[in-house]
Amino acid sequence: MTTTVPDRRVILDAVTLACRARSLHNSQPWRWVAEGTALHLFADRARVVRATDSSGTELILSCGAMLDHLRVGASLCGERPSPAMMTGVAGRGV
């Protein structure tokens, strides 16, 4: 299987569109990290609004909305992202 890497402009456009995703109190509790051919989305637990999201549920929902927006943005640019769930990445969020 051949891995194709989207143009940098496509990635930036898709992430820009994805950043319009809703989050609790517009806290935007996520962080993107680009590594090689991968783009990683991490939950930023420091941005949790503890007064209204003590369990962190809204944090996870916000990251899901962000990921969905990225997929839509990439699709509009003609790309087909293939998200994969990573768990247990110490110190890096969800």
MARVEXKE-648783 format. One record per atom (N, C-alpha, C): x, y, z; residue in three letters. Coordinates in steps of 0.001 Angstrom, whole numbers, plus 500000, padded with zeros to 6 digits. Layout:
N
REC       x       y       z  code
REC       X       Y       Z   ALA
...
***
This chain:
94
REC       x       y       z  code
REC  500845  498825  500000   MET
REC  500000  500000  500000   MET
REC  500892  501242  500000   MET
REC  500617  502163  499102   THR
REC  501385  503382  498992   THR
REC  500734  504480  499824   THR
REC  501535  505174  500608   THR
REC  501032  506281  501416   THR
REC  501312  507577  500676   THR
REC  500256  508336  500422   THR
REC  500439  509641  499799   THR
REC  500293  510711  500868   THR
REC  501101  511717  500765   VAL
REC  501075  512810  501732   VAL
REC  500451  514023  501057   VAL
REC  499392  514566  501638   PRO
REC  498772  515757  501049   PRO
REC  499742  516937  501047   PRO
REC  499514  517840  500145   ASP
REC  500281  519070  500086   ASP
REC  500143  519825  501405   ASP
REC  501186  520514  501808   ARG
REC  501188  521276  503073   ARG
REC  500016  522258  503134   ARG
REC  499707  522901  502021   ARG
REC  498608  523882  501961   ARG
REC  497264  523191  502254   ARG
REC  497088  521985  501745   VAL
REC  495856  521227  501990   VAL
REC  495721  520922  503479   VAL
REC  496822  520509  504089   ILE
REC  496793  520204  505522   ILE
REC  496461  521454  506324   ILE
REC  497104  522561  506011   LEU
REC  496835  523808  506730   LEU
REC  495386  524258  506547   LEU
REC  494866  524144  505329   ASP
REC  493472  524524  505083   ASP
REC  492514  523637  505862   ASP
REC  492776  522333  505874   ALA
REC  491904  521400  506593   ALA
REC  491932  521672  508099   ALA
REC  493113  521931  508651   VAL
REC  493222  522227  510085   VAL
REC  492543  523557  510402   VAL
REC  492703  524544  509528   THR
REC  492048  525843  509732   THR
REC  490533  525680  509773   THR
REC  489985  524895  508848   LEU
REC  488543  524636  508857   LEU
REC  488142  523871  510122   LEU
REC  488949  522905  510508   ALA
REC  488644  522086  511686   ALA
REC  488625  522914  512962   ALA
REC  489430  523949  513022   CYS
REC  489496  524788  514224   CYS
REC  488210  525566  514468   CYS
REC  487293  525498  513541   ARG
REC  485988  526145  513725   ARG
REC  485009  525250  514473   ARG
REC  485460  524074  514850   ALA
REC  484605  523141  515592   ALA
REC  484184  523760  516917   ALA
REC  482982  523426  517317   ARG
REC  482486  523929  518603   ARG
REC  483163  523214  519752   ARG
REC  483307  523950  520845   SER
REC  483808  523366  522086   SER
REC  483159  524122  523238   SER
REC  483120  523475  524391   LEU
REC  482492  524063  525568   LEU
REC  483118  525423  525875   LEU
REC  482304  526454  525901   HIS
REC  482751  527827  526180   HIS
REC  483899  528258  525255   HIS
REC  483924  527694  524047   ASN
REC  484974  527990  523060   ASN
REC  486372  527800  523651   ASN
REC  486518  526766  524470   SER
REC  487792  526514  525144   SER
REC  488834  525902  524200   SER
REC  488395  525326  523099   GLN
REC  489270  524686  522111   GLN
REC  490334  523815  522795   GLN
REC  489870  522763  523488   PRO
REC  490784  521948  524294   PRO
REC  491531  520883  523492   PRO
REC  492213  521289  522432   TRP
REC  492931  520337  521604   TRP
REC  494273  520918  521199   TRP
REC  495111  520035  520715   ARG
REC  496430  520436  520235   ARG
REC  496787  519531  519067   ARG
REC  497262  520115  518005   TRP
REC  497694  519366  516825   TRP
REC  499210  519258  516834   TRP
REC  499715  518089  516454   VAL
REC  501150  517875  516316   VAL
REC  501371  517160  514988   VAL
REC  502213  517737  514137   ALA
REC  502571  517107  512863   ALA
REC  503893  516374  513053   ALA
REC  503899  515087  512706   GLU
REC  505113  514265  512803   GLU
REC  505241  513456  511521   GLU
REC  506213  513793  510724   GLY
REC  506412  513070  509466   GLY
REC  505182  513171  508590   GLY
REC  504601  512028  508258   THR
REC  503406  512002  507413   THR
REC  502123  511970  508232   THR
REC  502247  512073  509554   ALA
REC  501070  511975  510429   ALA
REC  500721  513322  511050   ALA
REC  499437  513501  511294   LEU
REC  498930  514662  512004   LEU
REC  498187  514123  513220   LEU
REC  498664  514462  514416   HIS
REC  498103  513924  515653   HIS
REC  497251  514977  516351   HIS
REC  496089  514546  516841   LEU
REC  495201  515395  517628   LEU
REC  495267  514924  519074   LEU
REC  495580  515845  519975   PHE
REC  495656  515512  521394   PHE
REC  494693  516371  522192   PHE
REC  494110  515780  523222   ALA
REC  493275  516531  524154   ALA
REC  494201  517347  525051   ALA
REC  493872  518616  525216   ASP
REC  494662  519503  526076   ASP
REC  493902  519664  527395   ASP
REC  494234  518822  528347   ARG
REC  493501  518795  529614   ARG
REC  493666  520083  530429   ARG
REC  494658  520882  530121   ALA
REC  494836  522153  530821   ALA
REC  493748  523158  530431   ALA
REC  493028  522890  529340   ARG
REC  492004  523818  528869   ARG
REC  490591  523376  529236   ARG
REC  490469  522359  530070   VAL
REC  489151  521886  530516   VAL
REC  488515  522950  531405   VAL
REC  487239  523226  531168   VAL
REC  486487  524162  532007   VAL
REC  485914  523322  533153   VAL
REC  486661  523222  534235   ARG
REC  486305  522319  535341   ARG
REC  484946  522628  535976   ARG
REC  484532  523898  535977   ALA
REC  483255  524278  536597   ALA
REC  482067  523650  535876   ALA
REC  482208  523386  534584   THR
REC  481085  522832  533813   THR
REC  481406  521481  533182   THR
REC  482642  521012  533281   ASP
REC  483026  519736  532686   ASP
REC  483979  518986  533610   ASP
REC  483521  518702  534806   SER
REC  484389  518064  535806   SER
REC  484816  516659  535401   SER
REC  484037  515988  534563   SER
REC  484380  514625  534154   SER
REC  485256  514583  532903   SER
REC  485359  515701  532192   GLY
REC  486151  515727  530959   GLY
REC  485409  515218  529738   GLY
REC  484119  514946  529887   THR
REC  483315  514441  528772   THR
REC  483249  515442  527618   THR
REC  483031  516709  527952   GLU
REC  482954  517739  526908   GLU
REC  484292  517894  526191   GLU
REC  485378  517667  526902   LEU
REC  486709  517700  526294   LEU
REC  486799  516670  525169   LEU
REC  486379  515448  525456   ILE
REC  486444  514376  524466   ILE
REC  485479  514650  523310   ILE
REC  484279  515135  523625   LEU
REC  483325  515470  522565   LEU
REC  483865  516584  521674   LEU
REC  484512  517567  522269   SER
REC  485090  518672  521498   SER
REC  486181  518168  520558   SER
REC  487017  517264  521037   CYS
REC  488062  516696  520182   CYS
REC  487453  515873  519049   CYS
REC  486361  515183  519350   GLY
REC  485665  514430  518307   GLY
REC  485092  515348  517242   GLY
REC  484525  516473  517667   ALA
REC  483996  517453  516711   ALA
REC  485133  518013  515864   ALA
REC  486267  518274  516482   MET
REC  487434  518785  515754   MET
REC  487899  517780  514708   MET
REC  487983  516514  515098   LEU
REC  488421  515474  514172   LEU
REC  487436  515332  513011   LEU
REC  486145  515395  513313   ASP
REC  485140  515311  512256   ASP
REC  485275  516493  511291   ASP
REC  485478  517679  511825   HIS
REC  485666  518861  510976   HIS
REC  486918  518715  510102   HIS
REC  487977  518117  510650   LEU
REC  489187  517893  509860   LEU
REC  488898  516945  508699   LEU
REC  488170  515877  508978   ARG
REC  487831  514919  507924   ARG
REC  487021  515579  506828   ARG
REC  486053  516415  507199   VAL
REC  485236  517111  506202   VAL
REC  486106  518081  505408   VAL
REC  486938  518861  506106   GLY
REC  487816  519811  505430   GLY
REC  488765  519129  504463   GLY
REC  489347  518021  504880   ALA
REC  490256  517277  504010   ALA
REC  489510  516703  502809   ALA
REC  488304  516223  503034   SER
REC  487494  515685  501939   SER
REC  487176  516757  500910   SER
REC  486896  517972  501390   LEU
REC  486623  519081  500468   LEU
REC  487844  519420  499618   LEU
REC  489026  519090  500136   CYS
REC  490272  519331  499404   CYS
REC  490674  518120  498565   CYS
REC  489794  517114  498519   GLY
REC  490064  515930  497705   GLY
REC  490877  514853  498392   GLY
REC  491074  514963  499683   GLU
REC  491854  513970  500433   GLU
REC  490935  513012  501178   GLU
REC  491451  511847  501518   ARG
REC  490704  510854  502290   ARG
REC  491510  510478  503526   ARG
REC  491365  511247  504600   PRO
REC  492137  510946  505811   PRO
REC  491716  509611  506411   PRO
REC  492653  508974  507081   SER
REC  492354  507695  507734   SER
REC  492720  507801  509208   SER
REC  491779  508313  510031   PRO
REC  492068  508469  511456   PRO
REC  492208  507131  512165   PRO
REC  493069  507112  513161   ALA
REC  493263  505927  513993   ALA
REC  493341  506389  515442   ALA
REC  492699  505650  516336   MET
REC  492687  505993  517760   MET
REC  493954  505469  518416   MET
REC  494637  506345  519126   MET
REC  495818  505949  519902   MET
REC  495503  506194  521356   MET
REC  495731  505232  522185   THR
REC  495490  505417  523624   THR
REC  496781  505144  524371   THR
REC  496848  505688  525570   GLY
REC  497991  505399  526433   GLY
REC  499277  506093  526034   GLY
REC  499178  507203  525315   VAL
REC  500383  507935  524960   VAL
REC  500704  508853  526139   VAL
REC  501613  508448  526951   ALA
REC  501907  509128  528220   ALA
REC  502229  510604  528024   ALA
REC  501544  511437  528802   GLY
REC  501832  512845  528822   GLY
REC  501388  513627  527609   GLY
REC  500687  512990  526679   ARG
REC  500337  513686  525444   ARG
REC  498842  513865  525270   ARG
REC  498049  513505  526231   GLY
REC  496600  513677  526097   GLY
REC  495951  512425  525562   GLY
REC  494757  512588  525028   VAL
REC  494003  511449  524515   VAL
REC  494342  511224  523076   VAL
***
